[in-house]
């Protein structure tokens, strides 16, 4: 935005790539207008240089904002449903049995990767539920 000057054109692929809310988009367009910079959105076929283009810009901006808000609502609802089923972010939560199984594996000399594969979780999840210090202690107890 700082590099744009009189007579330049700002072209975006889609309107929602330019701003996150209608208020923000309107402010950006006003700033561009003040600099005499032309604005176009290719996918939305918006040319802010015409009255119809400015009207369409406002309508499409409102629709883009609503679409983002609906996406957030659906994501939050899906995450709540996953938590109700015992999952976090779509992944199975480590149950006490799975954690105990991982601990037994470490006591028998298994690696983090082996435990993660066997428990069907990521290595990050293993480290979260069985910290590295505890893994080292369990391996040391076996020797």
Contact map, one row per residue, 1 for C-alpha under 8 A:
11110000000000000000000000000000000000000000000000000000000000000000000000000000000000000000000000000000000000000000000000000000000000000000000
11110000000000000000000000000000000000000000000000000000000000000000000000000000000000000000000000000000000000000000000000000000000000000000000
11111000000000000000000000000000000000000000000000000000000000000000000000000000000000000000000000000000000000000000000000000000000000000000000
11111101110000000000000000000000001010000000000000000000000000000000000000000000000000000000000000000000000000000000000000000000000000000000000
00111111000000000000000000000000001110000000000000000000000000000000000000000000000000000000000000000000000000000000000000000000000000000000000
00011111000000000000000000000000001110000000000000000000000000000000000000000000000000000000000000000000000000000000000000000000000000000000000
00001111100000000000000000000000000111000000000000000000000000000000000000000000000000000000000000000000000000000000000000000000000000000000000
00011111110000000000000000000000000111000000000000000000000000000000000000000000000000000000000000000000000000000000000000000000000000000000000
00010011111000000000000000000000000011110000000000000000000000000000000000000000000000000000000000000000000000000000000000000000000000000000000
00010001111100000000000000000000000011110000000000000000000000000000000000000000000000000000000000000000000000000000000000000000000000000000000
00000000111110000000000000000000000000111100000000000000000000000000000000000000000000000000000000000000000000000000000000000000000000000000000
00000000011111101100000000000000000000011100000000000000000000000000000000000000000000000000000000000000000000000000000000000000000000000000000
00000000001111101000000000000000000000001110000000000000000000000000000000000000000000000000000000000000000000000000000000000000000000000000000
00000000000111111100000000000000000000001111000000000000000000000000000000000000000000000000000000000000000000000000000000000000000000000000000
00000000000111111110000000000000000000001011000000000000000110010000000000000000000000000000000000000000000000000000000000000000000000000000000
00000000000001111111000000000000000000000000000000000000000010011000000000000000000000000000000000000000000000000000000000000000000000000000000
00000000000111111111000000000000000000000000000000000000000000000000000000000000000000000000000000000000000000000000000000000000000000000000000
00000000000101111111000010000000000000000000000000000000000000000000000000000000000000000000000000000000000000000000000000000000000000000000000
00000000000000111111110110000000000000000000000000000000000000000000000000000000000000000000000000000000000000000000000000000000000000000000000
00000000000000011111110110000000000000000000000000000000000000001000000000000000000000000000000000000000000000000000000000000000000000000000000
00000000000000000011111110000000000000000000000000000000000011011000000000000000000000000000000000000000000000000000000000000000000000000000000
00000000000000000011111111000000000000000000000000000000010011001000000000000000000000000000000000000000000000000000000000000000000000000000000
00000000000000000000111111100000000000000000000000000000000000000000000000000000000000000000000000000000000000000000000000000000000000000000000
00000000000000000011111111110000000000000000000000000000000000000000000000000000000000000000000000000000000000000000000000000000000000000000000
00000000000000000111111111111000000000000000000000000000000010000000000000000000000000000000000000000000000000000000000000000000000000000000000
00000000000000000000011111111100000000000000000000000000010000000000000000000000000000000000000000000000000000000000000000000000000000000000000
00000000000000000000001111111110000000000000000000000000000000000000000000000000000000000000000000000000000000000000000000000000000000000000000
00000000000000000000000111111111000000000000000000000000000000000000000000000000000000000000000000000000000000000000000000000000000000000000000
00000000000000000000000011111111100000100000000100000000000000000000000000000000000000000000000000000000000000000000000000000000000000000000000
00000000000000000000000001111111110000000000000000000000000000000000000000000000000000000000000000000000000000000000000000000000000000000000000
00000000000000000000000000111111111000000000000000000000000000000000000000000000000000000000000000000000000000000000000000000000000000000000000
00000000000000000000000000011111111111100000000000000000000000000000000000000000000000000000000000000000000000000000000000000000000000000000000
00000000000000000000000000001111111111000000000000000000000000000000000000000000000000000000000000000000000000000000000000000000000000000000000
00000000000000000000000000000111111110000000000000000000000000000000000000000000000000000000000000000000000000000000000000000000000000000000000
00011100000000000000000000000011111110000000000000000000000000000000000000000000000000000000000000000000000000000000000000000000000000000000000
00001111000000000000000000000001111111000000000000000000000000000000000000000000000000000000000000000000000000000000000000000000000000000000000
00011111110000000000000000000001111111100000000000000000000000000000000000000000000000000000000000000000000000000000000000000000000000000000000
00000011110000000000000000000001100111110000000110000000000000000000000000000000000000000000000000000000000000000000000000000000000000000000000
00000000111000000000000000001001000011111000001110000000000000000000000000000000000000000000000000000000000000000000000000000000000000000000000
00000000111100000000000000000000000001111100111100000000000000000000000000000000000000000000000000000000000000000000000000000000000000000000000
00000000001111100000000000000000000000111111111000000000000000000000000000000000000000000000000000000000000000000000000000000000000000000000000
00000000001111000000000000000000000000011111110000000000000000000000000000000000000000000000000000000000000000000000000000000000000000000000000
00000000000011100000000000000000000000001111100000000000000000000000000000000000000000000000000000000000000000000000000000000000000000000000000
00000000000001100000000000000000000000001111110000000000000100000000000000000000000000000000000000000000000000000000000000000000000000000000000
00000000000000000000000000000000000000011111111000000000000000000000000000000000000000000000000000000000000000000000000000000000000000000000000
00000000000000000000000000000000000000011101111100001101100000000000000000000000000000000000000000000000000000000000000000000000000000000000000
00000000000000000000000000000000000000111000111111001100000000000000000000000000000000000000000000000000000000000000000000000000000000000000000
00000000000000000000000000001000000001110000011111111100100000000000000000000000000000000000000000000000000000000000000000000000000000000000000
00000000000000000000000000000000000001100000001111101100000000000000000000000000000000000000000000000000000000000000000000000000000000000000000
00000000000000000000000000000000000000000000001111111100000000000000000000000000000000000000000000000000000000000000000000000000000000000000000
00000000000000000000000000000000000000000000000111111110000000000000000000000000000000000000000000000000000000000000000000000000000000000000000
00000000000000000000000000000000000000000000000101111111000000000000000000000000000000000000000000000000000000000000000000000000000000000000000
00000000000000000000000000000000000000000000011111111111100000000000000000000000000000000000000000000000000000000000000000000000000000000000000
00000000000000000000000000000000000000000000011111111111110000000000000000000000000000000000000000000000000000000000000000000000000000000000000
00000000000000000000000000000000000000000000000000111111111000000000000000000000000000000000000000000000000000000000000000000000000000000000000
00000000000000000000000000000000000000000000010000011111111100000000000000000000000000000000000000000000000000000000000000000000000000000000000
00000000000000000000000000000000000000000000010100001111111110000000000000000000000000000000000000000000000000000000000000000000000000000000000
00000000000000000000010001000000000000000000000000000111111111000000000000000000000000000000000000000000000000000000000000000000000000000000000
00000000000000000000000000000000000000000000000000000011111111100000000000000000000000000000000000000000000000000000000000000000000000000000000
00000000000000100000000000000000000000000001000000000001111111110000000000000000000000000000000000000000000000000000000000000000000000000000000
00000000000000110000110010000000000000000000000000000000111111111000000000000000000000000000000000000000000000000000000000000000000000000000000
00000000000000000000110000000000000000000000000000000000011111111100000000000000000000000000000000000000000000000000000000000000000000000000000
00000000000000000000000000000000000000000000000000000000001111111110000000000000000000000000000000000000000000000000000000000000000000000000000
00000000000000110000100000000000000000000000000000000000000111111111000000000000000000000000000000000000000000000000000000000000000000000000000
00000000000000010001110000000000000000000000000000000000000011111111100000000000000000000000000000000000000000000000000000000000000000000000000
00000000000000000000000000000000000000000000000000000000000001111111110000000000000000000000000000000000000000000000000000000000000000000000000
00000000000000000000000000000000000000000000000000000000000000111111111000000000000000000000000000000000000000000000000000000000000000000000000
00000000000000000000000000000000000000000000000000000000000000011111111100000000000000000000000000000000000000000000000000000000000000000000000
00000000000000000000000000000000000000000000000000000000000000001111111110000000000000000000000000000000000000000000000000000000000000000000000
00000000000000000000000000000000000000000000000000000000000000000111111111000000000000000000000000000000000000000000000000000000000000000000000
00000000000000000000000000000000000000000000000000000000000000000011111111100000000000000000000000000000000000000000000000000000000000000000000
00000000000000000000000000000000000000000000000000000000000000000001111111110000000000000000000000000000000000000000000000000000000000000000000
00000000000000000000000000000000000000000000000000000000000000000000111111111000000000000000000000000000000000000000000000000000000000000000000
00000000000000000000000000000000000000000000000000000000000000000000011111111100000000000000000000000000000000000000000000000000000000000000000
00000000000000000000000000000000000000000000000000000000000000000000001111111110000000000000000000000000000000000000000000000000000000000000000
00000000000000000000000000000000000000000000000000000000000000000000000111111111000000000000000000000000000000000000000000000000000000000000000
00000000000000000000000000000000000000000000000000000000000000000000000011111111100000000000000000000000000000000000000000000000000000000000000
00000000000000000000000000000000000000000000000000000000000000000000000001111111110000000000000000000000000000000000000000000000000000000000000
00000000000000000000000000000000000000000000000000000000000000000000000000111111111000011100000000000000000000000000000000000000000000000000000
00000000000000000000000000000000000000000000000000000000000000000000000000011111111100000000000000000000000000000000000000000000000000000000000
00000000000000000000000000000000000000000000000000000000000000000000000000001111111110000000000000000000000000000000000000000000000000000000000
00000000000000000000000000000000000000000000000000000000000000000000000000000111111111111100000000000000000000000000000000000000000000000000000
00000000000000000000000000000000000000000000000000000000000000000000000000000011111111111000000000000000000000000000000000000000000000000000000
00000000000000000000000000000000000000000000000000000000000000000000000000000001111111100000000000000000000000000000000000000000000000000000000
00000000000000000000000000000000000000000000000000000000000000000000000000000000111111100000000000000000000000000000000000000000000000000000000
00000000000000000000000000000000000000000000000000000000000000000000000000000000011111110001100000000000000000000000000000000000000000000000000
00000000000000000000000000000000000000000000000000000000000000000000000000000000011111111111100000000000000000000000000000000000000000000000000
00000000000000000000000000000000000000000000000000000000000000000000000000000010011001111111100000000000000000000000000000000000000000000000000
00000000000000000000000000000000000000000000000000000000000000000000000000000010011000111110000000000000000000000000000000000000000000000000000
00000000000000000000000000000000000000000000000000000000000000000000000000000010010000111111000000000000000000000000000000000000000000000000000
00000000000000000000000000000000000000000000000000000000000000000000000000000000000000111111100000000000000000000000000000000000000000000000000
00000000000000000000000000000000000000000000000000000000000000000000000000000000000001110111110000000000000000000000000010000000000000000000000
00000000000000000000000000000000000000000000000000000000000000000000000000000000000001110011111000000000000000000000000000000000000000000000000
00000000000000000000000000000000000000000000000000000000000000000000000000000000000000000001111111100000000000000000000000000000100000000000000
00000000000000000000000000000000000000000000000000000000000000000000000000000000000000000000111111100000000000000000000000000000000000000000000
00000000000000000000000000000000000000000000000000000000000000000000000000000000000000000000011111110000000000000000000000000000000000000000000
00000000000000000000000000000000000000000000000000000000000000000000000000000000000000000000011111111000000000000000000000000000000000000000000
00000000000000000000000000000000000000000000000000000000000000000000000000000000000000000000011111111100000000000000001000000000000000000000000
00000000000000000000000000000000000000000000000000000000000000000000000000000000000000000000011111111110000000000000000000000000110000000000000
00000000000000000000000000000000000000000000000000000000000000000000000000000000000000000000000111111111000000000000000000000000000000000000000
00000000000000000000000000000000000000000000000000000000000000000000000000000000000000000000000011111111100000000000001000000000000000000000000
00000000000000000000000000000000000000000000000000000000000000000000000000000000000000000000000001111111110000000010001000000100010000000000000
00000000000000000000000000000000000000000000000000000000000000000000000000000000000000000000000000111111111000000000000000000000010000100100000
00000000000000000000000000000000000000000000000000000000000000000000000000000000000000000000000000011111111100000000000000000000000000000000000
00000000000000000000000000000000000000000000000000000000000000000000000000000000000000000000000000001111111111000010000000000000000000000000000
00000000000000000000000000000000000000000000000000000000000000000000000000000000000000000000000000000111111111110010000000000000000000100110000
00000000000000000000000000000000000000000000000000000000000000000000000000000000000000000000000000000011111111000000000000000000000000100111110
00000000000000000000000000000000000000000000000000000000000000000000000000000000000000000000000000000001111111000000000000000000000000000010010
00000000000000000000000000000000000000000000000000000000000000000000000000000000000000000000000000000000111111100000000000000000000000000010010
00000000000000000000000000000000000000000000000000000000000000000000000000000000000000000000000000000000111111110110000000000000000000000000000
00000000000000000000000000000000000000000000000000000000000000000000000000000000000000000000000000000000010011111110000000000000000000000000000
00000000000000000000000000000000000000000000000000000000000000000000000000000000000000000000000000000000010001111111000000100110000000000000000
00000000000000000000000000000000000000000000000000000000000000000000000000000000000000000000000000000000000000111111100000100000000000000000000
00000000000000000000000000000000000000000000000000000000000000000000000000000000000000000000000000000000000001111111110000000000000000000000000
00000000000000000000000000000000000000000000000000000000000000000000000000000000000000000000000000000100110001111111111000100100000000000000000
00000000000000000000000000000000000000000000000000000000000000000000000000000000000000000000000000000000000000011111111111101100000000000000000
00000000000000000000000000000000000000000000000000000000000000000000000000000000000000000000000000000000000000001111111111000000000000000000000
00000000000000000000000000000000000000000000000000000000000000000000000000000000000000000000000000000000000000000111111110000000000000000000000
00000000000000000000000000000000000000000000000000000000000000000000000000000000000000000000000001001100000000000011111110000000000000000000000
00000000000000000000000000000000000000000000000000000000000000000000000000000000000000000000000000000000000000000001111111000000000000000000000
00000000000000000000000000000000000000000000000000000000000000000000000000000000000000000001000000000000000000000001111111101100000000000000000
00000000000000000000000000000000000000000000000000000000000000000000000000000000000000000000000000000000000000000001100111111100000000000000000
00000000000000000000000000000000000000000000000000000000000000000000000000000000000000000000000000000000000000011011000011111110000000000000000
00000000000000000000000000000000000000000000000000000000000000000000000000000000000000000000000000000000000000000000000001111111000000000000000
00000000000000000000000000000000000000000000000000000000000000000000000000000000000000000000000000000000000000000001000011111111100000000000000
00000000000000000000000000000000000000000000000000000000000000000000000000000000000000000000000000000100000000010011000011111111111000000000000
00000000000000000000000000000000000000000000000000000000000000000000000000000000000000000000000000000000000000010000000000111111111100000000000
00000000000000000000000000000000000000000000000000000000000000000000000000000000000000000000000000000000000000000000000000011111111000000000000
00000000000000000000000000000000000000000000000000000000000000000000000000000000000000000000010000100000000000000000000000001111111000000000000
00000000000000000000000000000000000000000000000000000000000000000000000000000000000000000000000000100110000000000000000000000111111101100000000
00000000000000000000000000000000000000000000000000000000000000000000000000000000000000000000000000000000000000000000000000000111111111100000000
00000000000000000000000000000000000000000000000000000000000000000000000000000000000000000000000000000000000000000000000000000010011111110000000
00000000000000000000000000000000000000000000000000000000000000000000000000000000000000000000000000000000000000000000000000000000001111111000000
00000000000000000000000000000000000000000000000000000000000000000000000000000000000000000000000000000000000000000000000000000000011111111100000
00000000000000000000000000000000000000000000000000000000000000000000000000000000000000000000000000000010011000000000000000000000011111111110000
00000000000000000000000000000000000000000000000000000000000000000000000000000000000000000000000000000000000000000000000000000000000111111111000
00000000000000000000000000000000000000000000000000000000000000000000000000000000000000000000000000000000000000000000000000000000000011111111100
00000000000000000000000000000000000000000000000000000000000000000000000000000000000000000000000000000010011000000000000000000000000001111111110
00000000000000000000000000000000000000000000000000000000000000000000000000000000000000000000000000000000011110000000000000000000000000111111111
00000000000000000000000000000000000000000000000000000000000000000000000000000000000000000000000000000000001000000000000000000000000000011111111
00000000000000000000000000000000000000000000000000000000000000000000000000000000000000000000000000000000001000000000000000000000000000001111111
00000000000000000000000000000000000000000000000000000000000000000000000000000000000000000000000000000000001110000000000000000000000000000111111
00000000000000000000000000000000000000000000000000000000000000000000000000000000000000000000000000000000000000000000000000000000000000000011111
